[in-house]
Amino acid sequence: MWLTHSPAAAMGNRVLGVKLAPRLDGQGLVKVGLPHVSPWRVIMIGHRPGDLIESNIVQNLATRCQLEDTSWIKPGLMAWDNWWSGGVQMTTARIKDYIQFAADMGWPYQLIDWRWYLPINKPESDVTKPVPEVDLPELLRFAREKHVRLWLWVEGADLARDDAYKRAFPIYEQWGIAGIKVDHMDRDDQDMVNWYETITRAAAEHHLMVNFHGAYKPTGLERTFPNQITREGILGNEASRSGRQITPEHKLILPFTRFLAGPGDFTPGGFLNRTPAQFEFGKRPTQVQGTRASELSLFVIYDSPVCCACDSPEHYRGQPGADFLKVVPTVWDETKVLDAAVGEHLVIARRSRENWFLGALTDSRARDLPIKLDFLGQGRWKMRLWRDAADSDVNAEQVAIVEREVTAGDTLDLHLAPAGGAVARFEPVVAGRTP
């Protein structure tokens, strides 16, 4: 979609245009019978940048839920085997380490990523046959013992070939798999859009959640089929492995662009934090730009009901800020944007049941932001604040933690280091103690 001047530009008129992807069979753009209802389009306009983030218009315009029972669809944080951090180690022992880590953190999920089956994207690919190095029955047993459920990465072409999903999904359900991460559908032509719905419907029939990776932007499908719980379609932390694109400024543009369309699998949580000047890409393990507190803030600022934390267990264990990842939710009852400038800074408060969480993020410049706490309800609140330390501008992994009681009448003075941030949790105090 684009906005451009019309031939009557002198009169200040503009024209809204939509460019559709062509069908791969050469039969034009869209092939339908009549009568036909075309997809909706929307322009979002607000008095302030935060109005766009607070809007639910995309989900509200989508078709209502088509599933009778959604009780089996569960949000939560997910550990991710070490493709991102240090390279693939597809062994039973290594995956057990991740399952144990997820259990230690109280996370419900562990993702087994690519190369659990081989070959990939070949006529002989079998998405139900693990490689010999992966004892899947033992991993499923171990995961059940630890109260962790497994997700499986699957190449989109391998699911599509000869309708392999029709054979695979009942098997995944029998195994007890929670969901699938479907990759490399890098198109949004009519056939691919229809295939997304086909896969999501079929997955729902077998109680499988879906994360479309290598995907086009959301259009509200997560309302129609809530088991399509998140998707990539975003320039996320994955790109920190190979380039400098994931800058502090990029992170502050996404909430006002891509995330307006729906949940995004950005995969936050890199704990090898570096200032932009110190950051080196192409090394293993993978680094990220920005302070530790800024990376924590992405778990509040970015929306993904199933949120995949990108780093390795050894980079989280015993590290400042890891305790925040034990308590932060992935779904929210209420969102308030407290301060925002596109590409410059953002402060969001989100409520989960009785607790509030705050996330603050800045670009490459340090900022001092006075934040009114008037979003809190009556009474006193116990605040735990994870913020940039005094030396975070040179040692980006440092975090300072502050605890105190506050009220809705207080102002929180946040100092954010360059490429910095902050997060806070607010719990109501009841009869002099927190519940």
C-alpha positions as CSV (number, residue, x, y, z in Angstrom):
1,M,0.0,0.0,0.0
2,W,1.3,3.5,-0.8
3,L,0.2,7.1,-0.6
4,T,1.1,9.4,-3.5
5,H,0.1,12.7,-5.1
6,S,-2.6,12.5,-7.7
7,P,-2.4,14.4,-11.1
8,A,-4.2,17.1,-9.2
9,A,-1.3,17.5,-6.9
10,A,-1.4,21.2,-7.1
11,M,-4.8,21.0,-5.3
12,G,-3.2,19.0,-2.5
13,N,-5.0,15.8,-3.4
14,R,-3.5,12.4,-2.7
15,V,-4.3,8.9,-3.9
16,L,-4.2,5.7,-2.0
17,G,-2.9,2.7,-4.0
18,V,-2.5,-1.0,-3.4
19,K,0.0,-3.2,-5.2
20,L,-0.9,-6.9,-5.2
21,A,1.5,-9.8,-5.7
22,P,1.0,-11.7,-8.9
23,R,-0.1,-15.3,-8.9
24,L,2.7,-17.8,-9.6
25,D,0.6,-19.6,-12.2
26,G,0.5,-16.4,-14.3
27,Q,-3.3,-16.0,-14.0
28,G,-3.1,-12.4,-13.1
29,L,-3.3,-11.1,-9.5
30,V,-6.5,-12.5,-8.0
31,K,-8.7,-15.3,-9.5
32,V,-12.2,-15.4,-8.0
33,G,-15.8,-16.0,-8.9
34,L,-18.5,-13.4,-8.6
35,P,-19.9,-12.0,-6.4
36,H,-16.6,-11.5,-4.4
37,V,-15.8,-9.5,-1.3
38,S,-12.3,-8.0,-1.4
39,P,-10.1,-7.6,1.8
40,W,-10.4,-4.5,3.8
41,R,-7.7,-1.8,4.0
42,V,-7.4,0.8,6.8
43,I,-5.6,4.1,7.4
44,M,-4.8,4.8,11.1
45,I,-4.8,8.4,12.2
46,G,-4.2,9.6,15.8
47,H,-3.7,12.9,17.6
48,R,-0.4,11.5,19.1
49,P,1.9,8.6,18.1
50,G,0.7,6.5,21.1
51,D,-2.9,6.5,19.8
52,L,-1.8,4.2,16.9
53,I,-0.2,1.7,19.3
54,E,-3.3,1.7,21.6
55,S,-5.7,1.0,18.7
56,N,-7.1,-2.5,18.1
57,I,-8.6,-1.7,14.8
58,V,-6.8,-4.3,12.7
59,Q,-8.0,-7.1,15.0
60,N,-11.5,-5.6,15.2
61,L,-11.9,-5.5,11.4
62,A,-10.9,-9.2,11.0
63,T,-13.4,-12.0,10.8
64,R,-14.6,-13.2,14.2
65,C,-13.1,-16.3,15.8
66,Q,-13.9,-19.5,13.8
67,L,-12.9,-21.9,16.6
68,E,-15.5,-23.2,19.0
69,D,-13.0,-24.1,21.7
70,T,-9.9,-22.0,22.3
71,S,-9.1,-23.2,25.8
72,W,-6.1,-25.2,24.6
73,I,-4.4,-22.1,23.1
74,K,-1.9,-21.0,25.7
75,P,0.4,-18.0,25.6
76,G,3.8,-17.9,27.2
77,L,7.6,-17.6,26.9
78,M,9.6,-20.1,24.9
79,A,13.3,-21.1,25.0
80,W,14.9,-21.5,21.6
81,D,17.7,-24.0,20.7
82,N,21.0,-22.3,20.0
83,W,20.8,-21.7,16.2
84,W,20.6,-17.9,17.0
85,S,23.4,-17.8,19.6
86,G,26.1,-20.3,18.7
87,G,25.1,-22.5,15.8
88,V,23.1,-25.7,15.6
89,Q,23.8,-28.4,18.2
90,M,20.9,-30.8,17.3
91,T,21.5,-33.4,20.0
92,T,19.3,-34.9,22.7
93,A,21.6,-33.7,25.5
94,R,21.7,-30.1,24.2
95,I,17.9,-29.9,23.7
96,K,17.4,-31.3,27.3
97,D,19.5,-28.4,28.5
98,Y,17.1,-26.0,26.9
99,I,14.1,-27.8,28.3
100,Q,15.6,-27.8,31.8
101,F,16.3,-24.1,31.4
102,A,12.7,-23.4,30.3
103,A,11.5,-25.3,33.4
104,D,13.8,-23.3,35.7
105,M,12.5,-20.1,34.3
106,G,8.9,-21.2,34.5
107,W,8.4,-20.9,30.8
108,P,5.9,-23.3,29.2
109,Y,7.6,-23.9,25.9
110,Q,10.9,-25.0,24.2
111,L,11.4,-24.7,20.4
112,I,13.3,-27.4,18.5
113,D,14.4,-25.5,15.4
114,W,15.7,-26.5,12.0
115,R,17.7,-29.7,11.3
116,W,15.7,-31.9,13.7
117,Y,14.7,-33.7,10.5
118,L,16.8,-34.0,7.3
119,P,16.9,-33.3,4.5
120,I,15.1,-30.0,4.3
121,N,13.1,-28.8,1.2
122,K,13.8,-32.0,-0.8
123,P,11.3,-34.4,-2.4
124,E,12.3,-37.1,0.1
125,S,11.9,-34.8,3.2
126,D,9.9,-36.4,6.0
127,V,8.6,-34.0,8.7
128,T,7.8,-36.8,11.0
129,K,11.2,-38.5,11.1
130,P,13.8,-37.1,13.5
131,V,17.5,-37.3,12.8
132,P,19.3,-40.1,14.7
133,E,21.0,-37.6,17.0
134,V,17.6,-36.5,18.3
135,D,15.8,-39.0,20.6
136,L,12.4,-37.4,20.3
137,P,10.5,-39.8,22.5
138,E,13.0,-39.2,25.2
139,L,12.7,-35.5,24.8
140,L,9.0,-35.6,24.9
141,R,9.1,-37.7,28.1
142,F,11.7,-35.3,29.7
143,A,9.6,-32.3,28.7
144,R,6.5,-33.7,30.2
145,E,8.4,-34.4,33.4
146,K,9.5,-30.8,33.5
147,H,6.0,-29.4,32.6
148,V,7.4,-28.0,29.4
149,R,5.8,-28.5,25.9
150,L,7.7,-28.6,22.7
151,W,7.3,-26.7,19.4
152,L,8.8,-27.9,16.1
153,W,10.3,-25.9,13.3
154,V,9.0,-27.1,9.8
155,E,10.0,-26.0,6.3
156,G,6.8,-24.6,4.6
157,A,7.6,-26.4,1.4
158,D,7.9,-29.7,3.2
159,L,4.5,-29.3,4.7
160,A,2.9,-28.3,1.4
161,R,4.5,-31.1,-0.7
162,D,1.9,-33.8,-1.4
163,D,-0.2,-32.2,1.4
164,A,2.3,-33.7,3.9
165,Y,0.6,-31.7,6.7
166,K,-2.4,-34.0,6.5
167,R,-0.2,-36.9,7.7
168,A,2.1,-34.9,10.0
169,F,-0.5,-33.0,12.1
170,P,-2.2,-36.0,13.6
171,I,1.2,-37.4,14.4
172,Y,2.3,-34.2,16.1
173,E,-0.9,-34.2,18.1
174,Q,-0.2,-37.8,19.2
175,W,3.3,-36.8,20.3
176,G,1.9,-33.9,22.3
177,I,3.5,-31.1,20.3
178,A,2.2,-27.6,21.3
179,G,2.9,-25.8,18.1
180,I,4.8,-25.5,14.8
181,K,7.0,-22.8,13.5
182,V,6.5,-22.8,9.7
183,D,9.3,-21.2,7.7
184,H,10.2,-19.7,4.3
185,M,6.8,-18.7,2.8
186,D,8.2,-15.4,1.6
187,R,5.2,-14.4,-0.6
188,D,1.8,-12.9,-0.2
189,D,0.2,-13.8,-3.5
190,Q,-3.4,-15.2,-3.5
191,D,-2.3,-18.9,-3.3
192,M,0.0,-18.3,-0.4
193,V,-2.5,-16.2,1.6
194,N,-5.0,-19.0,1.1
195,W,-2.4,-21.6,2.1
196,Y,-1.9,-19.8,5.4
197,E,-5.6,-20.3,6.2
198,T,-5.5,-23.9,5.1
199,I,-2.5,-24.7,7.4
200,T,-4.0,-22.8,10.3
201,R,-7.4,-24.5,10.0
202,A,-5.8,-27.9,9.8
203,A,-3.5,-27.2,12.8
204,A,-6.4,-26.2,14.9
205,E,-8.1,-29.5,14.2
206,H,-5.2,-31.1,15.9
207,H,-4.7,-28.6,18.7
208,L,-1.5,-27.1,17.3
209,M,-0.6,-23.4,17.6
210,V,1.2,-21.8,14.6
211,N,4.0,-19.3,14.2
212,F,4.5,-18.3,10.6
213,H,8.1,-17.5,10.1
214,G,9.5,-16.1,6.9
215,A,6.0,-14.6,6.6
216,Y,4.1,-11.6,5.3
217,K,2.6,-9.0,7.7
218,P,-0.4,-9.9,9.8
219,T,-3.9,-9.0,8.7
220,G,-5.9,-10.0,11.8
221,L,-5.8,-13.8,11.2
222,E,-5.0,-14.2,14.9
223,R,-8.5,-13.2,15.7
224,T,-10.1,-15.5,13.2
225,F,-8.0,-18.4,14.2
226,P,-6.4,-17.7,17.5
227,N,-4.1,-20.7,17.2
228,Q,-2.1,-18.6,14.7
229,I,-0.7,-17.0,17.8
230,T,2.2,-15.0,16.3
231,R,4.2,-14.6,13.2
232,E,7.6,-13.2,12.1
233,G,7.2,-11.0,9.1
234,I,9.6,-8.6,10.8
235,L,13.3,-7.6,10.6
236,G,14.0,-8.9,14.1
237,N,16.9,-10.0,16.3
238,E,17.7,-12.8,13.8
239,A,19.4,-10.2,11.7
240,S,21.8,-9.3,14.5
241,R,23.8,-12.4,13.5
242,S,24.7,-11.0,10.1
243,G,24.5,-7.2,10.1
244,R,23.9,-3.9,11.8
245,Q,20.3,-3.3,10.8
246,I,18.9,-3.9,14.3
247,T,19.8,-0.5,15.6
248,P,18.2,1.4,18.5
249,E,16.4,3.5,16.0
250,H,15.0,0.5,14.1
251,K,13.7,-0.9,17.4
252,L,11.8,2.3,17.9
253,I,10.2,2.5,14.5
254,L,8.7,-1.0,14.6
255,P,6.1,-0.2,17.3
256,F,4.7,2.5,15.0
257,T,4.8,0.4,11.8
258,R,5.0,-3.4,11.7
259,F,3.5,-4.0,15.2
260,L,0.4,-1.9,14.3
261,A,-0.6,-4.8,12.0
262,G,-0.4,-7.5,14.7
263,P,1.9,-9.7,16.9
264,G,5.5,-10.0,15.8
265,D,8.1,-12.8,16.5
266,F,11.0,-10.4,17.0
267,T,12.8,-12.9,19.3
268,P,14.0,-10.5,21.9
269,G,16.3,-11.4,24.8
270,G,19.9,-11.2,23.6
271,F,22.1,-10.9,26.7
272,L,25.4,-10.2,25.1
273,N,24.6,-6.5,25.1
274,R,26.9,-4.0,23.4
275,T,26.8,-0.3,22.7
276,P,26.3,0.4,19.0
277,A,30.0,1.3,18.7
278,Q,31.1,-1.9,20.4
279,F,28.7,-4.2,18.5
280,E,30.2,-6.8,16.2
281,F,28.1,-8.9,13.9
282,G,29.0,-12.2,12.3
283,K,30.6,-13.5,15.5
284,R,29.4,-16.4,17.6
285,P,27.8,-16.2,20.1
286,T,25.6,-13.4,18.7
287,Q,25.6,-9.9,20.2
288,V,22.8,-7.3,20.2
289,Q,22.9,-3.5,20.1
290,G,21.7,-1.7,23.2
291,T,21.8,-2.1,27.0
292,R,20.6,-5.0,29.0
293,A,17.7,-2.9,30.3
294,S,16.7,-1.9,26.7
295,E,16.6,-5.6,25.7
296,L,14.3,-6.4,28.6
297,S,12.0,-3.5,27.6
298,L,11.2,-5.3,24.3
299,F,9.3,-8.0,26.2
300,V,6.9,-5.3,27.3
301,I,6.9,-3.0,24.2
302,Y,6.7,-5.7,21.6
303,D,3.5,-7.8,21.3
304,S,3.9,-11.6,20.8
305,P,1.6,-13.9,22.8
306,V,4.1,-16.7,22.4
307,C,7.4,-14.9,22.8
308,C,10.6,-16.7,21.8
309,A,13.6,-15.6,23.9
310,C,16.6,-15.8,21.6
311,D,19.7,-16.5,23.8
312,S,21.3,-19.6,25.3
313,P,20.8,-20.8,28.8
314,E,24.5,-20.1,29.8
315,H,24.0,-16.4,28.8
316,Y,20.9,-16.1,31.1
317,R,21.8,-18.1,34.2
318,G,22.9,-15.8,37.0
319,Q,22.7,-12.7,34.9
320,P,21.2,-9.3,35.9
321,G,17.8,-9.0,34.5
322,A,17.1,-12.7,34.0
323,D,14.7,-12.5,37.0
324,F,12.5,-10.1,35.0
325,L,12.0,-12.8,32.4
326,K,10.5,-15.1,35.1
327,V,7.7,-12.7,35.8
328,V,6.9,-10.8,32.6
329,P,3.6,-11.9,30.9
330,T,3.1,-12.2,27.1
331,V,-0.5,-11.1,26.9
332,W,-2.1,-7.9,28.3
333,D,-5.5,-6.7,29.5
334,E,-4.8,-3.0,28.9
335,T,-2.1,-0.8,27.2
336,K,-1.3,2.9,27.8
337,V,1.4,4.8,25.9
338,L,2.8,7.3,28.3
339,D,5.4,9.0,26.1
340,A,6.4,8.5,22.5
341,A,8.2,9.9,19.5
342,V,8.6,7.7,16.4
343,G,12.1,6.4,16.1
344,E,13.3,8.3,19.2
345,H,11.8,7.0,22.4
346,L,8.8,5.1,23.8
347,V,7.4,4.4,27.2
348,I,4.5,2.0,27.5
349,A,2.5,0.7,30.6
350,R,0.7,-2.6,30.2
351,R,-1.6,-4.3,32.7
352,S,-1.8,-8.0,33.3
353,R,-4.6,-8.8,35.7
354,E,-3.8,-6.8,38.9
355,N,-0.2,-6.0,38.0
356,W,1.2,-3.3,35.7
357,F,4.4,-3.5,33.7
358,L,6.3,-0.6,32.2
359,G,8.8,-0.6,29.3
360,A,10.9,2.3,28.2
361,L,13.3,2.5,25.3
362,T,15.4,5.2,23.7
363,D,17.5,5.7,20.6
364,S,21.2,6.3,20.4
365,R,20.8,9.4,22.6
366,A,20.6,9.4,26.4
367,R,17.3,10.7,27.8
368,D,15.8,11.9,31.1
369,L,12.0,11.1,31.1
370,P,9.7,12.1,33.9
371,I,6.9,9.5,33.8
372,K,3.7,10.1,35.8
373,L,2.4,6.9,37.4
374,D,-1.3,8.0,37.2
375,F,-2.1,4.8,35.3
376,L,-1.9,3.0,38.6
377,G,-5.0,2.5,40.6
378,Q,-5.7,3.7,44.2
379,G,-3.5,2.6,47.1
380,R,0.1,1.8,47.3
381,W,2.1,-0.3,44.8
382,K,5.4,-2.2,45.2
383,M,7.7,-1.2,42.3
384,R,10.7,-3.2,41.2
385,L,12.6,-1.3,38.5
386,W,15.3,-2.7,36.3
387,R,17.1,0.3,34.7
388,D,20.4,1.3,33.1
389,A,23.3,1.4,35.5
390,A,25.6,4.4,35.9
391,D,28.1,2.9,33.5
392,S,25.7,1.3,31.0
393,D,26.9,3.7,28.3
394,V,30.2,1.7,28.3
395,N,29.2,-1.6,29.9
396,A,25.9,-2.4,28.3
397,E,25.3,-5.6,30.3
398,Q,25.0,-3.7,33.6
399,V,21.6,-3.3,35.3
400,A,20.6,-1.3,38.4
401,I,17.6,-2.6,40.4
402,V,15.5,-0.3,42.5
403,E,12.6,-1.4,44.8
404,R,10.2,1.0,46.6
405,E,6.6,1.7,47.2
406,V,4.8,4.2,44.9
407,T,1.4,5.7,44.3
408,A,-0.5,6.9,41.3
409,G,0.4,10.5,42.4
410,D,4.1,9.8,42.0
411,T,6.5,10.6,39.1
412,L,9.2,8.1,38.1
413,D,12.3,9.9,36.9
414,L,13.9,7.6,34.3
415,H,17.4,8.2,33.1
416,L,18.1,6.1,30.0
417,A,21.6,5.6,28.7
418,P,22.3,5.9,25.0
419,A,20.6,2.9,23.4
420,G,19.2,2.3,26.8
421,G,15.9,1.4,28.5
422,A,14.1,0.3,31.6
423,V,11.4,-2.0,32.8
424,A,9.3,-2.1,36.0
425,R,6.8,-4.3,37.7
426,F,4.1,-2.8,39.9
427,E,2.2,-5.0,42.4
428,P,-0.6,-3.7,44.5
429,V,0.1,-3.6,48.3
430,V,-2.7,-5.2,50.3
431,A,-2.8,-4.6,54.1
432,G,0.8,-3.6,54.1
433,R,2.1,-6.5,52.1
434,T,2.0,-7.6,48.5
435,P,-0.4,-10.5,47.6
